[in-house]
Amino acid sequence: MRSNMLKSQKSLMKFILSIILCQAVGAIGTLFTSPSISTWYSQLVKPKFTPPNWLFAPVWTILYLLMGLSLFLILIKGKEKKLRQTLFIFAIQLFLNGLWSYLFFGLRNPFYGFIGITVLWIAILFTIVEAFKISKAAAMLLIP
């Protein structure tokens, strides 16, 4: 019984830390994004289907939540050797997610943002492929 309780507590800590880590990266990205939304970004010529500015915060919060849930599933289902490799790739894509906000909004540079998002998409694809080997649900959570 004590063993199950410890395992449950460890899982809860992994869950909480997974969510906090991913949300923290999102929060760091917000430091670069927020000052640019009403100034630089509002001046860009954008296509008609561009979502309204107020939608950015809730959508990105949900996306980082999904990343956190995916990370949690990877942590609890992964085996040592495969887990390390998947966590490494996950960390790269998480870093690139945060970096994109800096490149596009922080530097106010659409070209750097384009390069960053292209590399990010490749990293996300690799992360999905690796996560799928551990947990199909973890991989699916990364698709949005």
N, CA, C and O atoms as CSV, one atom per row, in Angstrom:
chain,resi,resn,atom,element,x,y,z
A,1,MET,N,N,0.823,-1.184,0.000
A,1,MET,CA,C,0.000,0.000,0.000
A,1,MET,C,C,0.874,1.257,0.000
A,1,MET,O,O,0.616,2.198,-0.751
A,2,ARG,N,N,1.902,1.266,0.840
A,2,ARG,CA,C,2.815,2.414,0.918
A,2,ARG,C,C,3.528,2.620,-0.416
A,2,ARG,O,O,3.748,3.758,-0.829
A,3,SER,N,N,3.887,1.547,-1.082
A,3,SER,CA,C,4.558,1.614,-2.378
A,3,SER,C,C,3.648,2.280,-3.416
A,3,SER,O,O,4.109,3.107,-4.203
A,4,ASN,N,N,2.381,1.928,-3.421
A,4,ASN,CA,C,1.433,2.541,-4.360
A,4,ASN,C,C,1.251,4.029,-4.078
A,4,ASN,O,O,1.114,4.833,-4.999
A,5,MET,N,N,1.253,4.384,-2.796
A,5,MET,CA,C,1.093,5.782,-2.424
A,5,MET,C,C,2.311,6.599,-2.879
A,5,MET,O,O,2.165,7.715,-3.377
A,6,LEU,N,N,3.498,6.038,-2.704
A,6,LEU,CA,C,4.715,6.724,-3.153
A,6,LEU,C,C,4.727,6.866,-4.669
A,6,LEU,O,O,5.105,7.908,-5.203
A,7,LYS,N,N,4.313,5.816,-5.348
A,7,LYS,CA,C,4.260,5.847,-6.806
A,7,LYS,C,C,3.249,6.903,-7.269
A,7,LYS,O,O,3.492,7.635,-8.228
A,8,SER,N,N,2.134,6.964,-6.581
A,8,SER,CA,C,1.099,7.948,-6.900
A,8,SER,C,C,1.607,9.372,-6.658
A,8,SER,O,O,1.343,10.269,-7.457
A,9,GLN,N,N,2.332,9.578,-5.561
A,9,GLN,CA,C,2.890,10.896,-5.261
A,9,GLN,C,C,3.946,11.299,-6.295
A,9,GLN,O,O,4.019,12.459,-6.699
A,10,LYS,N,N,4.759,10.331,-6.714
A,10,LYS,CA,C,5.770,10.615,-7.738
A,10,LYS,C,C,5.098,10.984,-9.059
A,10,LYS,O,O,5.541,11.898,-9.755
A,11,SER,N,N,4.036,10.274,-9.394
A,11,SER,CA,C,3.302,10.585,-10.628
A,11,SER,C,C,2.686,11.969,-10.558
A,11,SER,O,O,2.712,12.713,-11.538
A,12,LEU,N,N,2.132,12.319,-9.405
A,12,LEU,CA,C,1.542,13.644,-9.232
A,12,LEU,C,C,2.610,14.728,-9.394
A,12,LEU,O,O,2.365,15.749,-10.036
A,13,MET,N,N,3.782,14.510,-8.818
A,13,MET,CA,C,4.879,15.482,-8.953
A,13,MET,C,C,5.319,15.599,-10.416
A,13,MET,O,O,5.575,16.702,-10.898
A,14,LYS,N,N,5.407,14.482,-11.114
A,14,LYS,CA,C,5.773,14.519,-12.535
A,14,LYS,C,C,4.733,15.302,-13.327
A,14,LYS,O,O,5.072,16.076,-14.223
A,15,PHE,N,N,3.463,15.092,-12.986
A,15,PHE,CA,C,2.377,15.805,-13.656
A,15,PHE,C,C,2.514,17.312,-13.431
A,15,PHE,O,O,2.504,18.092,-14.384
A,16,ILE,N,N,2.640,17.706,-12.192
A,16,ILE,CA,C,2.725,19.126,-11.841
A,16,ILE,C,C,3.952,19.776,-12.488
A,16,ILE,O,O,3.856,20.861,-13.061
A,17,LEU,N,N,5.098,19.109,-12.394
A,17,LEU,CA,C,6.333,19.678,-12.960
A,17,LEU,C,C,6.278,19.748,-14.491
A,17,LEU,O,O,6.810,20.683,-15.089
A,18,SER,N,N,5.648,18.776,-15.112
A,18,SER,CA,C,5.510,18.789,-16.575
A,18,SER,C,C,4.689,19.988,-17.031
A,18,SER,O,O,5.049,20.682,-17.982
A,19,ILE,N,N,3.582,20.219,-16.335
A,19,ILE,CA,C,2.718,21.345,-16.685
A,19,ILE,C,C,3.441,22.667,-16.406
A,19,ILE,O,O,3.431,23.573,-17.240
A,20,ILE,N,N,4.061,22.769,-15.242
A,20,ILE,CA,C,4.753,24.014,-14.877
A,20,ILE,C,C,5.887,24.319,-15.852
A,20,ILE,O,O,6.039,25.462,-16.281
A,21,LEU,N,N,6.676,23.321,-16.203
A,21,LEU,CA,C,7.792,23.540,-17.126
A,21,LEU,C,C,7.297,24.087,-18.459
A,21,LEU,O,O,7.810,25.091,-18.955
A,22,CYS,N,N,6.316,23.433,-19.028
A,22,CYS,CA,C,5.830,23.874,-20.340
A,22,CYS,C,C,5.162,25.237,-20.256
A,22,CYS,O,O,5.345,26.066,-21.148
A,23,GLN,N,N,4.393,25.485,-19.207
A,23,GLN,CA,C,3.762,26.796,-19.051
A,23,GLN,C,C,4.818,27.888,-18.819
A,23,GLN,O,O,4.643,29.027,-19.253
A,24,ALA,N,N,5.902,27.539,-18.140
A,24,ALA,CA,C,6.982,28.509,-17.908
A,24,ALA,C,C,7.619,28.933,-19.228
A,24,ALA,O,O,7.921,30.110,-19.428
A,25,VAL,N,N,7.822,27.974,-20.122
A,25,VAL,CA,C,8.366,28.323,-21.439
A,25,VAL,C,C,7.390,29.252,-22.164
A,25,VAL,O,O,7.798,30.226,-22.796
A,26,GLY,N,N,6.107,28.939,-22.065
A,26,GLY,CA,C,5.101,29.818,-22.658
A,26,GLY,C,C,5.127,31.210,-22.047
A,26,GLY,O,O,4.994,32.206,-22.758
A,27,ALA,N,N,5.298,31.282,-20.737
A,27,ALA,CA,C,5.345,32.576,-20.046
A,27,ALA,C,C,6.567,33.385,-20.487
A,27,ALA,O,O,6.486,34.602,-20.650
A,28,ILE,N,N,7.686,32.707,-20.677
A,28,ILE,CA,C,8.891,33.397,-21.156
A,28,ILE,C,C,8.639,33.947,-22.555
A,28,ILE,O,O,9.028,35.074,-22.864
A,29,GLY,N,N,7.995,33.158,-23.393
A,29,GLY,CA,C,7.654,33.631,-24.737
A,29,GLY,C,C,6.749,34.853,-24.697
A,29,GLY,O,O,6.853,35.744,-25.540
A,30,THR,N,N,5.865,34.885,-23.712
A,30,THR,CA,C,4.950,36.012,-23.557
A,30,THR,C,C,5.698,37.314,-23.278
A,30,THR,O,O,5.244,38.392,-23.661
A,31,LEU,N,N,6.835,37.209,-22.615
A,31,LEU,CA,C,7.634,38.410,-22.345
A,31,LEU,C,C,8.048,39.109,-23.639
A,31,LEU,O,O,8.184,40.332,-23.674
A,32,PHE,N,N,8.243,38.336,-24.685
A,32,PHE,CA,C,8.626,38.897,-25.980
A,32,PHE,C,C,7.402,39.243,-26.820
A,32,PHE,O,O,7.421,40.194,-27.601
A,33,THR,N,N,6.340,38.461,-26.653
A,33,THR,CA,C,5.150,38.619,-27.484
A,33,THR,C,C,4.302,39.811,-27.069
A,33,THR,O,O,3.950,40.647,-27.901
A,34,SER,N,N,3.980,39.889,-25.807
A,34,SER,CA,C,3.025,40.911,-25.326
A,34,SER,C,C,3.365,42.341,-25.730
A,34,SER,O,O,2.485,43.060,-26.204
A,35,PRO,N,N,4.622,42.781,-25.558
A,35,PRO,CA,C,4.918,44.173,-25.925
A,35,PRO,C,C,4.773,44.458,-27.422
A,35,PRO,O,O,4.614,45.611,-27.823
A,36,SER,N,N,4.826,43.419,-28.237
A,36,SER,CA,C,4.798,43.620,-29.688
A,36,SER,C,C,3.403,43.505,-30.296
A,36,SER,O,O,3.181,43.978,-31.411
A,37,ILE,N,N,2.469,42.893,-29.594
A,37,ILE,CA,C,1.137,42.641,-30.169
A,37,ILE,C,C,0.444,43.942,-30.559
A,37,ILE,O,O,-0.020,44.079,-31.691
A,38,SER,N,N,0.371,44.888,-29.644
A,38,SER,CA,C,-0.378,46.116,-29.926
A,38,SER,C,C,0.440,47.161,-30.684
A,38,SER,O,O,-0.101,48.179,-31.116
A,39,THR,N,N,1.721,46.917,-30.844
A,39,THR,CA,C,2.573,47.892,-31.537
A,39,THR,C,C,3.021,47.337,-32.885
A,39,THR,O,O,2.361,47.556,-33.901
A,40,TRP,N,N,4.115,46.638,-32.894
A,40,TRP,CA,C,4.718,46.141,-34.135
A,40,TRP,C,C,3.800,45.177,-34.879
A,40,TRP,O,O,3.575,45.340,-36.078
A,41,TYR,N,N,3.272,44.184,-34.185
A,41,TYR,CA,C,2.456,43.155,-34.838
A,41,TYR,C,C,1.194,43.756,-35.457
A,41,TYR,O,O,0.781,43.351,-36.544
A,42,SER,N,N,0.590,44.704,-34.778
A,42,SER,CA,C,-0.649,45.301,-35.298
A,42,SER,C,C,-0.399,46.065,-36.602
A,42,SER,O,O,-1.331,46.290,-37.374
A,43,GLN,N,N,0.838,46.462,-36.849
A,43,GLN,CA,C,1.179,47.213,-38.057
A,43,GLN,C,C,1.496,46.311,-39.254
A,43,GLN,O,O,1.566,46.788,-40.387
A,44,LEU,N,N,1.686,45.012,-39.009
A,44,LEU,CA,C,1.998,44.093,-40.106
A,44,LEU,C,C,0.775,43.888,-41.004
A,44,LEU,O,O,-0.366,43.912,-40.543
A,45,VAL,N,N,1.040,43.690,-42.278
A,45,VAL,CA,C,-0.030,43.339,-43.201
A,45,VAL,C,C,-0.226,41.831,-43.068
A,45,VAL,O,O,0.682,41.041,-43.324
A,46,LYS,N,N,-1.456,41.453,-42.654
A,46,LYS,CA,C,-1.752,40.044,-42.376
A,46,LYS,C,C,-2.927,39.591,-43.239
A,46,LYS,O,O,-3.740,40.412,-43.664
A,47,PRO,N,N,-3.018,38.300,-43.497
A,47,PRO,CA,C,-4.164,37.810,-44.274
A,47,PRO,C,C,-5.477,37.975,-43.496
A,47,PRO,O,O,-5.475,38.121,-42.273
A,48,LYS,N,N,-6.573,37.951,-44.216
A,48,LYS,CA,C,-7.906,38.139,-43.618
A,48,LYS,C,C,-8.234,37.088,-42.560
A,48,LYS,O,O,-8.968,37.372,-41.613
A,49,PHE,N,N,-7.694,35.868,-42.713
A,49,PHE,CA,C,-8.028,34.785,-41.785
A,49,PHE,C,C,-7.194,34.812,-40.493
A,49,PHE,O,O,-7.299,33.899,-39.674
A,50,THR,N,N,-6.374,35.842,-40.308
A,50,THR,CA,C,-5.583,35.978,-39.081
A,50,THR,C,C,-6.533,36.100,-37.884
A,50,THR,O,O,-7.440,36.932,-37.897
A,51,PRO,N,N,-6.331,35.282,-36.860
A,51,PRO,CA,C,-7.230,35.367,-35.699
A,51,PRO,C,C,-7.051,36.679,-34.944
A,51,PRO,O,O,-6.009,37.325,-35.054
A,52,PRO,N,N,-8.061,37.071,-34.180
A,52,PRO,CA,C,-7.936,38.313,-33.400
A,52,PRO,C,C,-6.855,38.184,-32.326
A,52,PRO,O,O,-6.579,37.085,-31.847
A,53,ASN,N,N,-6.255,39.294,-31.958
A,53,ASN,CA,C,-5.150,39.307,-30.996
A,53,ASN,C,C,-5.511,38.682,-29.653
A,53,ASN,O,O,-4.674,38.018,-29.042
A,54,TRP,N,N,-6.756,38.883,-29.177
A,54,TRP,CA,C,-7.159,38.371,-27.868
A,54,TRP,C,C,-7.126,36.846,-27.816
A,54,TRP,O,O,-7.116,36.263,-26.732
A,55,LEU,N,N,-7.110,36.201,-28.972
A,55,LEU,CA,C,-7.128,34.737,-29.015
A,55,LEU,C,C,-5.762,34.110,-28.744
A,55,LEU,O,O,-5.686,32.938,-28.376
A,56,PHE,N,N,-4.684,34.875,-28.921
A,56,PHE,CA,C,-3.336,34.331,-28.754
A,56,PHE,C,C,-3.101,33.727,-27.370
A,56,PHE,O,O,-2.653,32.585,-27.263
A,57,ALA,N,N,-3.396,34.473,-26.325
A,57,ALA,CA,C,-3.105,34.002,-24.960
A,57,ALA,C,C,-3.826,32.701,-24.614
A,57,ALA,O,O,-3.171,31.769,-24.147
A,58,PRO,N,N,-5.142,32.588,-24.819
A,58,PRO,CA,C,-5.789,31.321,-24.462
A,58,PRO,C,C,-5.334,30.147,-25.330
A,58,PRO,O,O,-5.182,29.030,-24.836
A,59,VAL,N,N,-5.118,30.398,-26.612
A,59,VAL,CA,C,-4.691,29.300,-27.496
A,59,VAL,C,C,-3.308,28.802,-27.106
A,59,VAL,O,O,-3.092,27.594,-27.012
A,60,TRP,N,N,-2.368,29.716,-26.877
A,60,TRP,CA,C,-1.016,29.289,-26.517
A,60,TRP,C,C,-0.978,28.644,-25.135
A,60,TRP,O,O,-0.190,27.728,-24.899
A,61,THR,N,N,-1.820,29.113,-24.227
A,61,THR,CA,C,-1.904,28.479,-22.906
A,61,THR,C,C,-2.358,27.026,-23.060
A,61,THR,O,O,-1.816,26.126,-22.419
A,62,ILE,N,N,-3.347,26.812,-23.909
A,62,ILE,CA,C,-3.844,25.446,-24.149
A,62,ILE,C,C,-2.777,24.601,-24.837
A,62,ILE,O,O,-2.584,23.440,-24.477
A,63,LEU,N,N,-2.084,25.166,-25.816
A,63,LEU,CA,C,-1.035,24.407,-26.513
A,63,LEU,C,C,0.083,23.981,-25.562
A,63,LEU,O,O,0.558,22.847,-25.625
A,64,TYR,N,N,0.501,24.893,-24.682
A,64,TYR,CA,C,1.541,24.538,-23.712
A,64,TYR,C,C,1.018,23.549,-22.672
A,64,TYR,O,O,1.784,22.736,-22.155
A,65,LEU,N,N,-0.270,23.608,-22.363
A,65,LEU,CA,C,-0.882,22.609,-21.482
A,65,LEU,C,C,-0.835,21.229,-22.140
A,65,LEU,O,O,-0.505,20.238,-21.490
A,66,LEU,N,N,-1.164,21.171,-23.426
A,66,LEU,CA,C,-1.097,19.897,-24.157
A,66,LEU,C,C,0.331,19.358,-24.193
A,66,LEU,O,O,0.543,18.152,-24.067
A,67,MET,N,N,1.305,20.243,-24.363
A,67,MET,CA,C,2.710,19.817,-24.325
A,67,MET,C,C,3.051,19.256,-22.950
A,67,MET,O,O,3.744,18.244,-22.846
A,68,GLY,N,N,2.569,19.904,-21.899
A,68,GLY,CA,C,2.815,19.431,-20.538
A,68,GLY,C,C,2.192,18.061,-20.293
A,68,GLY,O,O,2.810,17.198,-19.670
A,69,LEU,N,N,0.976,17.862,-20.778
A,69,LEU,CA,C,0.324,16.554,-20.640
A,69,LEU,C,C,1.098,15.485,-21.417
A,69,LEU,O,O,1.266,14.362,-20.942
A,70,SER,N,N,1.561,15.844,-22.600
A,70,SER,CA,C,2.361,14.919,-23.398
A,70,SER,C,C,3.645,14.546,-22.661
A,70,SER,O,O,4.012,13.373,-22.590
A,71,LEU,N,N,4.320,15.549,-22.117
A,71,LEU,CA,C,5.550,15.295,-21.365
A,71,LEU,C,C,5.280,14.372,-20.186
A,71,LEU,O,O,6.058,13.454,-19.927
A,72,PHE,N,N,4.199,14.603,-19.478
A,72,PHE,CA,C,3.831,13.749,-18.351
A,72,PHE,C,C,3.653,12.290,-18.797
A,72,PHE,O,O,4.170,11.375,-18.156
A,73,LEU,N,N,2.935,12.082,-19.877
A,73,LEU,CA,C,2.724,10.710,-20.370
A,73,LEU,C,C,4.043,10.055,-20.778
A,73,LEU,O,O,4.253,8.865,-20.543
A,74,ILE,N,N,4.914,10.829,-21.381
A,74,ILE,CA,C,6.236,10.308,-21.761
A,74,ILE,C,C,7.000,9.891,-20.503
A,74,ILE,O,O,7.615,8.825,-20.464
A,75,LEU,N,N,6.953,10.736,-19.486
A,75,LEU,CA,C,7.689,10.446,-18.246
A,75,LEU,C,C,7.186,9.194,-17.537
A,75,LEU,O,O,7.985,8.410,-17.025
A,76,ILE,N,N,5.874,9.000,-17.504
A,76,ILE,CA,C,5.354,7.862,-16.738
A,76,ILE,C,C,5.339,6.562,-17.528
A,76,ILE,O,O,5.273,5.484,-16.938
A,77,LYS,N,N,5.401,6.646,-18.861
A,77,LYS,CA,C,5.330,5.433,-19.672
A,77,LYS,C,C,6.661,5.037,-20.300
A,77,LYS,O,O,6.822,3.908,-20.765
A,78,GLY,N,N,7.616,5.968,-20.313
A,78,GLY,CA,C,8.883,5.707,-20.992
A,78,GLY,C,C,9.812,4.794,-20.219
A,78,GLY,O,O,9.847,4.810,-18.988
A,79,LYS,N,N,10.552,4.010,-20.953
A,79,LYS,CA,C,11.604,3.165,-20.375
A,79,LYS,C,C,12.930,3.905,-20.510
A,79,LYS,O,O,13.094,4.736,-21.404
A,80,GLU,N,N,13.859,3.607,-19.638
A,80,GLU,CA,C,15.101,4.375,-19.460
A,80,GLU,C,C,15.771,4.827,-20.766
A,80,GLU,O,O,15.913,6.029,-20.990
A,81,LYS,N,N,16.180,3.900,-21.621
A,81,LYS,CA,C,16.942,4.271,-22.816
A,81,LYS,C,C,16.094,5.108,-23.774
A,81,LYS,O,O,16.542,6.163,-24.224
A,82,LYS,N,N,14.900,4.667,-24.087
A,82,LYS,CA,C,14.021,5.383,-25.004
A,82,LYS,C,C,13.568,6.707,-24.380
A,82,LYS,O,O,13.372,7.696,-25.085
A,83,LEU,N,N,13.405,6.716,-23.064
A,83,LEU,CA,C,12.957,7.914,-22.364
A,83,LEU,C,C,13.964,9.049,-22.511
A,83,LEU,O,O,13.584,10.184,-22.799
A,84,ARG,N,N,15.223,8.754,-22.317
A,84,ARG,CA,C,16.264,9.796,-22.422
A,84,ARG,C,C,16.269,10.443,-23.798
A,84,ARG,O,O,16.304,11.668,-23.916
A,85,GLN,N,N,16.234,9.628,-24.824
A,85,GLN,CA,C,16.252,10.135,-26.197
A,85,GLN,C,C,15.015,10.987,-26.469
A,85,GLN,O,O,15.121,12.067,-27.051
A,86,THR,N,N,13.865,10.516,-26.058
A,86,THR,CA,C,12.622,11.244,-26.287
A,86,THR,C,C,12.596,12.546,-25.497
A,86,THR,O,O,12.158,13.574,-26.012
A,87,LEU,N,N,13.057,12.512,-24.259
A,87,LEU,CA,C,13.101,13.736,-23.451
A,87,LEU,C,C,14.053,14.762,-24.056
A,87,LEU,O,O,13.779,15.962,-24.022
A,88,PHE,N,N,15.163,14.296,-24.606
A,88,PHE,CA,C,16.109,15.201,-25.246
A,88,PHE,C,C,15.457,15.904,-26.441
A,88,PHE,O,O,15.572,17.120,-26.597
A,89,ILE,N,N,14.784,15.133,-27.268
A,89,ILE,CA,C,14.109,15.699,-28.442
A,89,ILE,C,C,12.962,16.610,-28.002
A,89,ILE,O,O,12.746,17.669,-28.593
A,90,PHE,N,N,12.229,16.200,-26.971
A,90,PHE,CA,C,11.157,17.028,-26.437
A,90,PHE,C,C,11.716,18.364,-25.941
A,90,PHE,O,O,11.131,19.417,-26.193
A,91,ALA,N,N,12.836,18.315,-25.245
A,91,ALA,CA,C,13.458,19.540,-24.723
A,91,ALA,C,C,13.860,20.473,-25.858
A,91,ALA,O,O,13.706,21.689,-25.746
A,92,ILE,N,N,14.368,19.918,-26.935
A,92,ILE,CA,C,14.752,20.744,-28.085
A,92,ILE,C,C,13.530,21.454,-28.656
A,92,ILE,O,O,13.573,22.656,-28.915
A,93,GLN,N,N,12.430,20.704,-28.853
A,93,GLN,CA,C,11.244,21.341,-29.426
A,93,GLN,C,C,10.641,22.353,-28.461
A,93,GLN,O,O,10.111,23.377,-28.894
A,94,LEU,N,N,10.712,22.085,-27.168
A,94,LEU,CA,C,10.191,23.043,-26.190
A,94,LEU,C,C,11.021,24.338,-26.216
A,94,LEU,O,O,10.472,25.439,-26.188
A,95,PHE,N,N,12.329,24.186,-26.270
A,95,PHE,CA,C,13.219,25.346,-26.383
A,95,PHE,C,C,12.918,26.140,-27.660
A,95,PHE,O,O,12.842,27.368,-27.629
A,96,LEU,N,N,12.749,25.437,-28.768
A,96,LEU,CA,C,12.472,26.097,-30.042
A,96,LEU,C,C,11.121,26.811,-30.017
A,96,LEU,O,O,10.959,27.856,-30.646
A,97,ASN,N,N,10.154,26.249,-29.291
A,97,ASN,CA,C,8.865,26.925,-29.129
A,97,ASN,C,C,9.057,28.289,-28.470
A,97,ASN,O,O,8.517,29.293,-28.934
A,98,GLY,N,N,9.819,28.316,-27.400
A,98,GLY,CA,C,10.101,29.580,-26.731
A,98,GLY,C,C,10.936,30.512,-27.584
A,98,GLY,O,O,10.703,31.720,-27.604
A,99,LEU,N,N,11.907,29.956,-28.288
A,99,LEU,CA,C,12.791,30.755,-29.137
A,99,LEU,C,C,12.020,31.451,-30.255
A,99,LEU,O,O,12.344,32.578,-30.629
A,100,TRP,N,N,11.000,30.779,-30.785
A,100,TRP,CA,C,10.240,31.375,-31.875
A,100,TRP,C,C,9.640,32.718,-31.463
A,100,TRP,O,O,9.663,33.673,-32.241
A,101,SER,N,N,9.108,32.795,-30.256
A,101,SER,CA,C,8.532,34.068,-29.785
A,101,SER,C,C,9.586,35.170,-29.778
A,101,SER,O,O,9.303,36.315,-30.132
A,102,TYR,N,N,10.788,34.820,-29.376
A,102,TYR,CA,C,11.878,35.795,-29.374
A,102,TYR,C,C,12.233,36.209,-30.804
A,102,TYR,O,O,12.376,37.398,-31.090
A,103,LEU,N,N,12.374,35.233,-31.697
A,103,LEU,CA,C,12.774,35.534,-33.068
A,103,LEU,C,C,11.751,36.406,-33.789
A,103,LEU,O,O,12.108,37.383,-34.447
A,104,PHE,N,N,10.471,36.043,-33.657
A,104,PHE,CA,C,9.432,36.762,-34.385
A,104,PHE,C,C,9.026,38.052,-33.670
A,104,PHE,O,O,9.090,39.135,-34.251
A,105,PHE,N,N,8.614,37.931,-32.428
A,105,PHE,CA,C,8.101,39.093,-31.698
A,105,PHE,C,C,9.206,39.903,-31.018
A,105,PHE,O,O,9.197,41.133,-31.063
A,106,GLY,N,N,10.155,39.209,-30.390
A,106,GLY,CA,C,11.221,39.914,-29.675
A,106,GLY,C,C,12.115,40.706,-30.614
A,106,GLY,O,O,12.390,41.884,-30.388
A,107,LEU,N,N,12.560,40.046,-31.661
A,107,LEU,CA,C,13.403,40.732,-32.650
A,107,LEU,C,C,12.578,41.482,-33.689
A,107,LEU,O,O,13.098,42.284,-34.464
A,108,ARG,N,N,11.273,41.197,-33.681
A,108,ARG,CA,C,10.347,41.812,-34.643
A,108,ARG,C,C,10.830,41.567,-36.066
A,108,ARG,O,O,10.988,42.481,-36.875
A,109,ASN,N,N,11.057,40.275,-36.327
A,109,ASN,CA,C,11.647,39.890,-37.601
A,109,ASN,C,C,10.895,38.694,-38.195
A,109,ASN,O,O,11.123,37.559,-37.778
A,110,PRO,N,N,10.008,38.935,-39.157
A,110,PRO,CA,C,9.260,37.832,-39.773
A,110,PRO,C,C,10.157,36.789,-40.444
A,110,PRO,O,O,9.833,35.601,-40.438
A,111,PHE,N,N,11.272,37.220,-41.019
A,111,PHE,CA,C,12.156,36.250,-41.674
A,111,PHE,C,C,12.753,35.287,-40.645
A,111,PHE,O,O,12.729,34.072,-40.845
A,112,TYR,N,N,13.289,35.825,-39.544
A,112,TYR,CA,C,13.821,34.957,-38.495
A,112,TYR,C,C,12.715,34.079,-37.908
A,112,TYR,O,O,12.936,32.915,-37.575
A,113,GLY,N,N,11.524,34.659,-37.790
A,113,GLY,CA,C,10.383,33.884,-37.307
A,113,GLY,C,C,10.061,32.729,-38.239
A,113,GLY,O,O,9.742,31.629,-37.789
A,114,PHE,N,N,10.144,32.985,-39.551
A,114,PHE,CA,C,9.888,31.930,-40.533
A,114,PHE,C,C,10.924,30.812,-40.422
A,114,PHE,O,O,10.575,29.631,-40.431
A,115,ILE,N,N,12.188,31.187,-40.320
A,115,ILE,CA,C,13.253,30.189,-40.163
A,115,ILE,C,C,13.029,29.408,-38.868
A,115,ILE,O,O,13.122,28.181,-38.853
A,116,GLY,N,N,12.735,30.120,-37.796
A,116,GLY,CA,C,12.505,29.481,-36.499
A,116,GLY,C,C,11.328,28.525,-36.516
A,116,GLY,O,O,11.411,27.425,-35.969
A,117,ILE,N,N,10.230,28.935,-37.140
A,117,ILE,CA,C,9.034,28.083,-37.165
A,117,ILE,C,C,9.265,26.855,-38.040
A,117,ILE,O,O,8.729,25.783,-37.762
A,118,THR,N,N,10.054,27.009,-39.088
A,118,THR,CA,C,10.364,25.864,-39.954
A,118,THR,C,C,11.170,24.821,-39.177
A,118,THR,O,O,10.854,23.632,-39.218
A,119,VAL,N,N,12.200,25.265,-38.475
A,119,VAL,CA,C,13.007,24.348,-37.661
A,119,VAL,C,C,12.142,23.759,-36.541
A,119,VAL,O,O,12.265,22.578,-36.214
A,120,LEU,N,N,11.279,24.576,-35.963
A,120,LEU,CA,C,10.380,24.105,-34.900
A,120,LEU,C,C,9.460,23.010,-35.413
A,120,LEU,O,O,9.289,21.995,-34.738
A,121,TRP,N,N,8.865,23.184,-36.578
A,121,TRP,CA,C,7.969,22.161,-37.128
A,121,TRP,C,C,8.699,20.837,-37.332
A,121,TRP,O,O,8.143,19.769,-37.078
A,122,ILE,N,N,9.928,20.912,-37.784
A,122,ILE,CA,C,10.729,19.693,-37.958
A,122,ILE,C,C,10.964,19.032,-36.598
A,122,ILE,O,O,10.834,17.816,-36.458
A,123,ALA,N,N,11.306,19.837,-35.612
A,123,ALA,CA,C,11.533,19.302,-34.259
A,123,ALA,C,C,10.255,18.705,-33.680
A,123,ALA,O,O,10.297,17.669,-33.018
A,124,ILE,N,N,9.124,19.352,-33.926
A,124,ILE,CA,C,7.846,18.812,-33.445
A,124,ILE,C,C,7.560,17.477,-34.111
A,124,ILE,O,O,7.103,16.542,-33.454
A,125,LEU,N,N,7.823,17.379,-35.406
A,125,LEU,CA,C,7.614,16.108,-36.110
A,125,LEU,C,C,8.474,15.000,-35.495
A,125,LEU,O,O,7.981,13.900,-35.245
A,126,PHE,N,N,9.746,15.284,-35.252
A,126,PHE,CA,C,10.623,14.296,-34.604
A,126,PHE,C,C,10.109,13.941,-33.212
A,126,PHE,O,O,10.149,12.779,-32.807
A,127,THR,N,N,9.628,14.941,-32.486
A,127,THR,CA,C,9.117,14.698,-31.140
A,127,THR,C,C,7.884,13.806,-31.190
A,127,THR,O,O,7.744,12.893,-30.377
A,128,ILE,N,N,6.994,14.065,-32.137
A,128,ILE,CA,C,5.793,13.242,-32.281
A,128,ILE,C,C,6.176,11.798,-32.602
A,128,ILE,O,O,5.625,10.863,-32.021
A,129,VAL,N,N,7.109,11.622,-33.513
A,129,VAL,CA,C,7.546,10.271,-33.900
A,129,VAL,C,C,8.132,9.535,-32.694
A,129,VAL,O,O,7.797,8.375,-32.453
A,130,GLU,N,N,9.001,10.201,-31.941
A,130,GLU,CA,C,9.622,9.566,-30.776
A,130,GLU,C,C,8.607,9.322,-29.658
A,130,GLU,O,O,8.625,8.269,-29.020
A,131,ALA,N,N,7.728,10.288,-29.422
A,131,ALA,CA,C,6.712,10.133,-28.378
A,131,ALA,C,C,5.773,8.980,-28.706
A,131,ALA,O,O,5.325,8.269,-27.807
A,132,PHE,N,N,5.475,8.795,-29.975
A,132,PHE,CA,C,4.581,7.717,-30.414
A,132,PHE,C,C,5.118,6.347,-30.002
A,132,PHE,O,O,4.345,5.430,-29.725
A,133,LYS,N,N,6.445,6.211,-29.964
A,133,LYS,CA,C,7.066,4.940,-29.567
A,133,LYS,C,C,6.830,4.642,-28.087
A,133,LYS,O,O,6.913,3.491,-27.660
A,134,ILE,N,N,6.537,5.672,-27.317
A,134,ILE,CA,C,6.310,5.512,-25.883
A,134,ILE,C,C,4.816,5.544,-25.557
A,134,ILE,O,O,4.320,4.710,-24.800
A,135,SER,N,N,4.108,6.511,-26.133
A,135,SER,CA,C,2.693,6.695,-25.837
A,135,SER,C,C,2.009,7.341,-27.026
A,135,SER,O,O,2.357,8.453,-27.424
A,136,LYS,N,N,1.039,6.645,-27.589
A,136,LYS,CA,C,0.293,7.202,-28.724
A,136,LYS,C,C,-0.427,8.491,-28.293
A,136,LYS,O,O,-0.490,9.460,-29.050
A,137,ALA,N,N,-0.960,8.485,-27.088
A,137,ALA,CA,C,-1.665,9.677,-26.581
A,137,ALA,C,C,-0.714,10.861,-26.468
A,137,ALA,O,O,-1.079,11.982,-26.823
A,138,ALA,N,N,0.498,10.629,-25.981
A,138,ALA,CA,C,1.489,11.698,-25.858
A,138,ALA,C,C,1.792,12.300,-27.234
A,138,ALA,O,O,1.916,13.517,-27.376
A,139,ALA,N,N,1.908,11.447,-28.224
A,139,ALA,CA,C,2.185,11.911,-29.584
A,139,ALA,C,C,1.001,12.707,-30.124
A,139,ALA,O,O,1.190,13.757,-30.737
A,140,MET,N,N,-0.200,12.223,-29.905
A,140,MET,CA,C,-1.394,12.890,-30.411
A,140,MET,C,C,-1.569,14.284,-29.788
A,140,MET,O,O,-2.038,15.211,-30.448
A,141,LEU,N,N,-1.192,14.418,-28.528
A,141,LEU,CA,C,-1.313,15.719,-27.857
A,141,LEU,C,C,-0.406,16.781,-28.472
A,141,LEU,O,O,-0.646,17.975,-28.298
A,142,LEU,N,N,0.622,16.361,-29.183
A,142,LEU,CA,C,1.566,17.296,-29.789
A,142,LEU,C,C,1.143,17.729,-31.200
A,142,LEU,O,O,1.721,18.659,-31.763
A,143,ILE,N,N,0.162,17.071,-31.756
A,143,ILE,CA,C,-0.250,17.380,-33.135
A,143,ILE,C,C,-0.796,18.801,-33.296
A,143,ILE,O,O,-0.459,19.460,-34.280
A,144,PRO,N,N,-1.625,19.303,-32.373
A,144,PRO,CA,C,-2.109,20.677,-32.576
A,144,PRO,C,C,-0.974,21.679,-32.639
A,144,PRO,O,O,-1.214,22.875,-32.806
